[in-house]
Amino acid sequence: MDLKLRGKRVLITGASKGIGRATAQIMAEEGCDVILVSRTAADLDRAKQEIRQKYQVNVETVAADLSVSSSIDQLAARYPDIDILVNNAGAIPGGTLLDVDEARWRAAWDLKVFGYVNMCRAFYSLMKSRKAGVIINVVGNAAQTHDPEYICGVAGNAALTAFSQSLGSVSPKDGIRVVSINPGPVATERLVGLMRKKSQDRTGDIDKWQDLLKPLPFGRAATSEEIGAMIAFAASEHSNYTSGSVVIIDGGLSARAQTF
C-alpha cells in the first residue's frame, strides 16, 4: 500500500533506539525526510548512517534534552515546516506509589508528559498557520491497564491519552490531526534489560528472560516495527478522518484487564 508520504518532513523524538528508530526507518522507506531527536549524539549518528545507507532521503539529527523547554523552542525555530511530529521520547520508572519519590516522578514527567505537551504547543502553532499537520503521541497502554506497580506511568500515560483526545477533538478545524498510539510491552533494549534483571531476580538465570513473556498475547512482546508501521499509517492520508483517537497495540492485553 502506498501511504502517500513521499516528500513529507517528519520529526521524531526518542529516535535513536526502539520505536523511534523503527518509525524513522519506516518513514524513510516511504520516502520521507526525517529529523531524529534524542539526548545521545552517538546513538543518533549511528541511526543516521544506517538510514542514509538504506534509503535515498535526507536525514538530520539533533541531540537535545526535551525536558528543558528552551530546547523545544529551539527545535521549533529550526524546523518550523515539518509535516508530521512523532512524540516518542521518555521512559517512566516502574514502582508503586511508595517506590517512586517526588524527584524521580517529576524528572520522568518533565521529559514525557510536559515534554509532549510543550512539543505539541510549539509545533501545533506552526502547523495551524499552514492549516496542515499531523501529531502522533506514542503514549502506552498503562493508561488502560492501571498497573499499580507502574503507577507513575499509569498517571502520566492517562494524562497524555486524555490530552491527545482533547486536542485531537478540535484540531481538525485547524487542518491538524492528533492521534495517541498506546503500545503494550515492546521488545526494545529497555524491555529486554528489565526482563533479564527480573529473570535473574526470580530464577537466578538471566538467560531465561524470554520465558517471562510467554503469558503475553501471542507469547511475545510487540516489535518496534509493528508499532512504527501503525504510526506511519496513522500519519498517512489513509487516516485522514482519524483525530482524537487512541490506538491500543497490545495484542488485547488491556482488553482483558490484565497487567504485565
Contacts in CASP RR format, 6 or more apart in sequence:
PFRMAT RR
TARGET T0000
AUTHOR 0000-0000-0000
METHOD contacts of the structure
MODEL  1
MDLKLRGKRVLITGASKGIGRATAQIMAEEGCDVILVSRTAADLDRAKQE
IRQKYQVNVETVAADLSVSSSIDQLAARYPDIDILVNNAGAIPGGTLLDV
DEARWRAAWDLKVFGYVNMCRAFYSLMKSRKAGVIINVVGNAAQTHDPEY
ICGVAGNAALTAFSQSLGSVSPKDGIRVVSINPGPVATERLVGLMRKKSQ
DRTGDIDKWQDLLKPLPFGRAATSEEIGAMIAFAASEHSNYTSGSVVIID
GGLSARAQTF
1 238 0 8 1.000
3 30 0 8 1.000
3 232 0 8 1.000
3 233 0 8 1.000
3 236 0 8 1.000
3 237 0 8 1.000
3 238 0 8 1.000
4 236 0 8 1.000
4 237 0 8 1.000
4 238 0 8 1.000
5 27 0 8 1.000
5 30 0 8 1.000
5 31 0 8 1.000
5 32 0 8 1.000
5 84 0 8 1.000
5 232 0 8 1.000
5 235 0 8 1.000
5 236 0 8 1.000
6 30 0 8 1.000
6 31 0 8 1.000
6 32 0 8 1.000
7 31 0 8 1.000
7 32 0 8 1.000
7 33 0 8 1.000
8 27 0 8 1.000
8 31 0 8 1.000
8 32 0 8 1.000
8 33 0 8 1.000
8 83 0 8 1.000
8 84 0 8 1.000
8 235 0 8 1.000
9 32 0 8 1.000
9 33 0 8 1.000
9 34 0 8 1.000
9 35 0 8 1.000
9 79 0 8 1.000
9 81 0 8 1.000
9 82 0 8 1.000
9 83 0 8 1.000
9 84 0 8 1.000
10 24 0 8 1.000
10 27 0 8 1.000
10 32 0 8 1.000
10 33 0 8 1.000
10 34 0 8 1.000
10 35 0 8 1.000
10 82 0 8 1.000
10 83 0 8 1.000
10 84 0 8 1.000
10 85 0 8 1.000
10 86 0 8 1.000
10 235 0 8 1.000
11 34 0 8 1.000
11 35 0 8 1.000
11 37 0 8 1.000
11 75 0 8 1.000
11 79 0 8 1.000
11 82 0 8 1.000
11 84 0 8 1.000
11 85 0 8 1.000
11 86 0 8 1.000
11 123 0 8 1.000
12 20 0 8 1.000
12 23 0 8 1.000
12 24 0 8 1.000
12 27 0 8 1.000
12 34 0 8 1.000
12 35 0 8 1.000
12 36 0 8 1.000
12 37 0 8 1.000
12 86 0 8 1.000
12 88 0 8 1.000
13 20 0 8 1.000
13 37 0 8 1.000
13 38 0 8 1.000
13 66 0 8 1.000
13 86 0 8 1.000
13 87 0 8 1.000
13 88 0 8 1.000
13 89 0 8 1.000
13 119 0 8 1.000
14 20 0 8 1.000
14 36 0 8 1.000
14 37 0 8 1.000
14 38 0 8 1.000
14 88 0 8 1.000
14 89 0 8 1.000
14 90 0 8 1.000
15 21 0 8 1.000
15 23 0 8 1.000
15 24 0 8 1.000
15 34 0 8 1.000
15 36 0 8 1.000
15 37 0 8 1.000
15 38 0 8 1.000
15 44 0 8 1.000
15 47 0 8 1.000
15 88 0 8 1.000
16 36 0 8 1.000
16 38 0 8 1.000
16 40 0 8 1.000
16 43 0 8 1.000
16 44 0 8 1.000
16 46 0 8 1.000
16 47 0 8 1.000
17 38 0 8 1.000
17 43 0 8 1.000
17 47 0 8 1.000
17 188 0 8 1.000
17 189 0 8 1.000
18 186 0 8 1.000
18 188 0 8 1.000
18 189 0 8 1.000
18 224 0 8 1.000
19 88 0 8 1.000
19 138 0 8 1.000
19 183 0 8 1.000
19 186 0 8 1.000
19 188 0 8 1.000
19 224 0 8 1.000
19 227 0 8 1.000
19 228 0 8 1.000
19 231 0 8 1.000
20 86 0 8 1.000
20 88 0 8 1.000
20 138 0 8 1.000
20 224 0 8 1.000
20 228 0 8 1.000
21 36 0 8 1.000
21 47 0 8 1.000
21 224 0 8 1.000
22 223 0 8 1.000
22 224 0 8 1.000
22 225 0 8 1.000
22 227 0 8 1.000
22 228 0 8 1.000
23 86 0 8 1.000
23 88 0 8 1.000
23 224 0 8 1.000
23 227 0 8 1.000
23 228 0 8 1.000
23 231 0 8 1.000
23 232 0 8 1.000
24 34 0 8 1.000
24 36 0 8 1.000
24 47 0 8 1.000
24 51 0 8 1.000
24 59 0 8 1.000
25 50 0 8 1.000
25 51 0 8 1.000
25 54 0 8 1.000
25 55 0 8 1.000
25 225 0 8 1.000
26 225 0 8 1.000
26 228 0 8 1.000
26 229 0 8 1.000
26 231 0 8 1.000
26 232 0 8 1.000
27 34 0 8 1.000
27 84 0 8 1.000
27 232 0 8 1.000
27 235 0 8 1.000
28 34 0 8 1.000
28 51 0 8 1.000
28 54 0 8 1.000
28 55 0 8 1.000
28 57 0 8 1.000
28 59 0 8 1.000
29 54 0 8 1.000
29 55 0 8 1.000
30 232 0 8 1.000
31 55 0 8 1.000
31 57 0 8 1.000
32 57 0 8 1.000
32 84 0 8 1.000
33 57 0 8 1.000
33 58 0 8 1.000
33 59 0 8 1.000
33 60 0 8 1.000
34 51 0 8 1.000
34 57 0 8 1.000
34 58 0 8 1.000
34 59 0 8 1.000
34 60 0 8 1.000
35 59 0 8 1.000
35 60 0 8 1.000
35 61 0 8 1.000
35 62 0 8 1.000
35 79 0 8 1.000
35 82 0 8 1.000
36 44 0 8 1.000
36 47 0 8 1.000
36 48 0 8 1.000
36 59 0 8 1.000
36 60 0 8 1.000
36 61 0 8 1.000
36 62 0 8 1.000
37 44 0 8 1.000
37 61 0 8 1.000
37 62 0 8 1.000
37 63 0 8 1.000
37 64 0 8 1.000
37 66 0 8 1.000
37 75 0 8 1.000
37 89 0 8 1.000
38 44 0 8 1.000
38 63 0 8 1.000
38 64 0 8 1.000
38 89 0 8 1.000
39 63 0 8 1.000
39 64 0 8 1.000
39 65 0 8 1.000
40 63 0 8 1.000
41 61 0 8 1.000
41 63 0 8 1.000
44 61 0 8 1.000
44 62 0 8 1.000
44 63 0 8 1.000
45 61 0 8 1.000
47 61 0 8 1.000
48 59 0 8 1.000
48 60 0 8 1.000
48 61 0 8 1.000
51 57 0 8 1.000
51 59 0 8 1.000
52 59 0 8 1.000
62 75 0 8 1.000
62 78 0 8 1.000
64 71 0 8 1.000
64 74 0 8 1.000
64 75 0 8 1.000
65 71 0 8 1.000
65 111 0 8 1.000
66 72 0 8 1.000
66 75 0 8 1.000
66 89 0 8 1.000
66 111 0 8 1.000
66 115 0 8 1.000
66 118 0 8 1.000
66 119 0 8 1.000
67 107 0 8 1.000
67 110 0 8 1.000
67 111 0 8 1.000
67 114 0 8 1.000
67 115 0 8 1.000
69 118 0 8 1.000
72 115 0 8 1.000
72 118 0 8 1.000
72 119 0 8 1.000
72 122 0 8 1.000
73 122 0 8 1.000
75 119 0 8 1.000
75 122 0 8 1.000
76 122 0 8 1.000
76 123 0 8 1.000
76 126 0 8 1.000
80 126 0 8 1.000
81 126 0 8 1.000
81 130 0 8 1.000
82 123 0 8 1.000
82 126 0 8 1.000
83 132 0 8 1.000
83 133 0 8 1.000
83 134 0 8 1.000
84 133 0 8 1.000
84 134 0 8 1.000
84 135 0 8 1.000
84 136 0 8 1.000
84 235 0 8 1.000
85 119 0 8 1.000
85 120 0 8 1.000
85 123 0 8 1.000
85 127 0 8 1.000
85 133 0 8 1.000
85 134 0 8 1.000
85 135 0 8 1.000
85 136 0 8 1.000
86 136 0 8 1.000
86 138 0 8 1.000
86 231 0 8 1.000
86 235 0 8 1.000
87 115 0 8 1.000
87 116 0 8 1.000
87 119 0 8 1.000
87 120 0 8 1.000
87 135 0 8 1.000
87 136 0 8 1.000
87 137 0 8 1.000
87 138 0 8 1.000
88 138 0 8 1.000
89 111 0 8 1.000
89 112 0 8 1.000
89 115 0 8 1.000
90 108 0 8 1.000
90 111 0 8 1.000
90 112 0 8 1.000
91 108 0 8 1.000
91 112 0 8 1.000
91 190 0 8 1.000
92 108 0 8 1.000
92 109 0 8 1.000
92 112 0 8 1.000
92 150 0 8 1.000
92 152 0 8 1.000
92 153 0 8 1.000
92 156 0 8 1.000
92 157 0 8 1.000
93 100 0 8 1.000
93 104 0 8 1.000
93 108 0 8 1.000
93 152 0 8 1.000
94 100 0 8 1.000
94 149 0 8 1.000
94 150 0 8 1.000
94 151 0 8 1.000
94 152 0 8 1.000
94 153 0 8 1.000
95 149 0 8 1.000
95 150 0 8 1.000
95 151 0 8 1.000
95 152 0 8 1.000
96 148 0 8 1.000
96 149 0 8 1.000
96 151 0 8 1.000
97 148 0 8 1.000
97 151 0 8 1.000
100 151 0 8 1.000
100 152 0 8 1.000
104 152 0 8 1.000
105 152 0 8 1.000
108 152 0 8 1.000
108 153 0 8 1.000
109 152 0 8 1.000
109 156 0 8 1.000
112 156 0 8 1.000
112 160 0 8 1.000
113 156 0 8 1.000
113 159 0 8 1.000
113 160 0 8 1.000
116 137 0 8 1.000
116 160 0 8 1.000
116 163 0 8 1.000
117 160 0 8 1.000
117 163 0 8 1.000
120 135 0 8 1.000
120 137 0 8 1.000
120 163 0 8 1.000
120 167 0 8 1.000
120 178 0 8 1.000
123 135 0 8 1.000
124 135 0 8 1.000
124 167 0 8 1.000
124 171 0 8 1.000
124 174 0 8 1.000
124 176 0 8 1.000
127 133 0 8 1.000
127 135 0 8 1.000
127 174 0 8 1.000
127 175 0 8 1.000
127 176 0 8 1.000
128 174 0 8 1.000
128 175 0 8 1.000
128 176 0 8 1.000
131 174 0 8 1.000
131 175 0 8 1.000
132 175 0 8 1.000
132 176 0 8 1.000
133 175 0 8 1.000
133 176 0 8 1.000
133 177 0 8 1.000
134 176 0 8 1.000
134 177 0 8 1.000
134 178 0 8 1.000
134 179 0 8 1.000
134 234 0 8 1.000
134 235 0 8 1.000
135 167 0 8 1.000
135 171 0 8 1.000
135 176 0 8 1.000
135 177 0 8 1.000
135 178 0 8 1.000
135 179 0 8 1.000
136 178 0 8 1.000
136 179 0 8 1.000
136 180 0 8 1.000
136 181 0 8 1.000
136 231 0 8 1.000
136 234 0 8 1.000
136 235 0 8 1.000
137 160 0 8 1.000
137 163 0 8 1.000
137 164 0 8 1.000
137 178 0 8 1.000
137 179 0 8 1.000
137 180 0 8 1.000
137 181 0 8 1.000
138 181 0 8 1.000
138 183 0 8 1.000
138 227 0 8 1.000
138 231 0 8 1.000
139 157 0 8 1.000
139 160 0 8 1.000
139 161 0 8 1.000
139 164 0 8 1.000
139 180 0 8 1.000
139 181 0 8 1.000
139 182 0 8 1.000
140 157 0 8 1.000
140 161 0 8 1.000
140 181 0 8 1.000
140 182 0 8 1.000
140 183 0 8 1.000
140 184 0 8 1.000
141 157 0 8 1.000
141 182 0 8 1.000
141 183 0 8 1.000
141 184 0 8 1.000
141 248 0 8 1.000
141 249 0 8 1.000
141 250 0 8 1.000
141 253 0 8 1.000
141 254 0 8 1.000
142 150 0 8 1.000
142 153 0 8 1.000
142 154 0 8 1.000
142 156 0 8 1.000
142 157 0 8 1.000
142 158 0 8 1.000
143 154 0 8 1.000
143 156 0 8 1.000
143 157 0 8 1.000
143 158 0 8 1.000
143 160 0 8 1.000
143 161 0 8 1.000
143 182 0 8 1.000
143 246 0 8 1.000
144 182 0 8 1.000
144 248 0 8 1.000
144 250 0 8 1.000
144 254 0 8 1.000
145 154 0 8 1.000
145 253 0 8 1.000
145 254 0 8 1.000
145 257 0 8 1.000
145 258 0 8 1.000
145 259 0 8 1.000
145 260 0 8 1.000
146 154 0 8 1.000
146 259 0 8 1.000
147 154 0 8 1.000
147 259 0 8 1.000
147 260 0 8 1.000
148 154 0 8 1.000
149 259 0 8 1.000
150 259 0 8 1.000
157 182 0 8 1.000
160 180 0 8 1.000
161 180 0 8 1.000
161 182 0 8 1.000
161 246 0 8 1.000
164 178 0 8 1.000
164 179 0 8 1.000
164 180 0 8 1.000
164 244 0 8 1.000
164 246 0 8 1.000
165 180 0 8 1.000
165 244 0 8 1.000
165 245 0 8 1.000
165 246 0 8 1.000
167 178 0 8 1.000
167 244 0 8 1.000
168 176 0 8 1.000
168 177 0 8 1.000
168 178 0 8 1.000
168 179 0 8 1.000
168 243 0 8 1.000
168 244 0 8 1.000
169 243 0 8 1.000
169 244 0 8 1.000
171 177 0 8 1.000
171 178 0 8 1.000
171 243 0 8 1.000
171 244 0 8 1.000
172 243 0 8 1.000
176 243 0 8 1.000
177 239 0 8 1.000
177 240 0 8 1.000
177 242 0 8 1.000
177 243 0 8 1.000
177 244 0 8 1.000
178 243 0 8 1.000
178 244 0 8 1.000
179 234 0 8 1.000
179 235 0 8 1.000
179 239 0 8 1.000
179 242 0 8 1.000
179 243 0 8 1.000
179 244 0 8 1.000
179 245 0 8 1.000
179 246 0 8 1.000
179 247 0 8 1.000
180 244 0 8 1.000
180 245 0 8 1.000
180 246 0 8 1.000
180 247 0 8 1.000
181 227 0 8 1.000
181 230 0 8 1.000
181 231 0 8 1.000
181 234 0 8 1.000
181 247 0 8 1.000
181 249 0 8 1.000
182 246 0 8 1.000
182 247 0 8 1.000
182 248 0 8 1.000
182 249 0 8 1.000
182 250 0 8 1.000
183 222 0 8 1.000
183 227 0 8 1.000
183 249 0 8 1.000
183 250 0 8 1.000
184 221 0 8 1.000
184 222 0 8 1.000
184 248 0 8 1.000
184 249 0 8 1.000
184 250 0 8 1.000
184 251 0 8 1.000
184 253 0 8 1.000
184 254 0 8 1.000
184 260 0 8 1.000
185 191 0 8 1.000
185 213 0 8 1.000
185 216 0 8 1.000
185 221 0 8 1.000
185 222 0 8 1.000
185 250 0 8 1.000
185 253 0 8 1.000
185 260 0 8 1.000
186 221 0 8 1.000
186 222 0 8 1.000
186 223 0 8 1.000
186 224 0 8 1.000
186 227 0 8 1.000
187 220 0 8 1.000
187 221 0 8 1.000
187 222 0 8 1.000
187 223 0 8 1.000
187 224 0 8 1.000
188 224 0 8 1.000
191 221 0 8 1.000
192 209 0 8 1.000
193 209 0 8 1.000
195 209 0 8 1.000
195 210 0 8 1.000
195 212 0 8 1.000
195 213 0 8 1.000
196 206 0 8 1.000
196 209 0 8 1.000
197 206 0 8 1.000
198 209 0 8 1.000
198 212 0 8 1.000
199 205 0 8 1.000
199 206 0 8 1.000
199 207 0 8 1.000
199 208 0 8 1.000
199 209 0 8 1.000
199 211 0 8 1.000
199 212 0 8 1.000
200 206 0 8 1.000
202 212 0 8 1.000
213 219 0 8 1.000
213 220 0 8 1.000
213 221 0 8 1.000
215 260 0 8 1.000
216 251 0 8 1.000
216 253 0 8 1.000
216 260 0 8 1.000
217 250 0 8 1.000
217 251 0 8 1.000
217 252 0 8 1.000
217 253 0 8 1.000
218 251 0 8 1.000
222 249 0 8 1.000
222 250 0 8 1.000
222 251 0 8 1.000
226 249 0 8 1.000
227 249 0 8 1.000
230 247 0 8 1.000
230 249 0 8 1.000
233 239 0 8 1.000
234 242 0 8 1.000
234 247 0 8 1.000
248 254 0 8 1.000
248 255 0 8 1.000
253 259 0 8 1.000
253 260 0 8 1.000
END
